[in-house]
Amino acid sequence: MKETMTRTAVCPRCKKVYTDRPAISRTDGKTPICPDCGTREALESIGIDTAEQDKILRAIHGNMSS
């Protein structure tokens, strides 16, 4: 039987604790960050402002809880 381990980490970017699979920061290409910060970095790279990023993340989290 396969065991499931939950990894807990603190995101160096936002300082929040997360348990999901990490994203890799675009700033150095090696630092693990939380999925939300990974999404934010991707959106920042294409010029999306913070307010729009917040809306996008709310939509993502809203769809995940359904």
N, C-alpha and C positions, 0 to 999 in steps of 0.2 A: 504494500500500500504506500502511496506517495504521501510524504509529509509536506505540509504547507508551513513555511516560516514567514512571519511578518517582520519586515525590516522597518525600524523607525529611524528617521534622520531629521536633522534640523537644516533647513535651507539657509545657505550662507547669504543669500540675497535678501530674503524677506524675514528671516529668523523664525519662521513658523515650522512646527513639527509636521511631518508628512509620512505616510506609509505606502503611498503608491510608488510605482516604478519611477525612478528619477529621469529627468531630462538632462542633457549635457549643455552647459552654458555655451553660448555663442561667443562670449568674450575671450575665453581661452581654449575652448574645444575639449576640455577635460574635467572641469568641475561639475559634479552632480548637483542639480538644483531641483526644486519641487516642480511638478508638472505645470502649475499655474505660472511660475516665473519663466519656465521654458516657453509657454505660450506667449507671455508678455514680450520676451526677447524676440520671438519670431515676428510678432505684430509690430514691435518698435522698428525692426529692420526694414519694414515696408512702409513706415511712416504713419502708423495708426497711433492716434493720441491716447492718453491715459483714460479719458472718459469713454471712448469707444472700446478700449480694451476691457474696461469694467463691464460694459454691456455684453460683450462677446463671452467673457468668462461666466457671467450670470446665465447666459443662454446655454452654455455648455453644461454648467452644473444643474440647471433646471431640467435639461434633457436626460441627465444621468440619474436623477432621482425619480423619474417617471417609470 
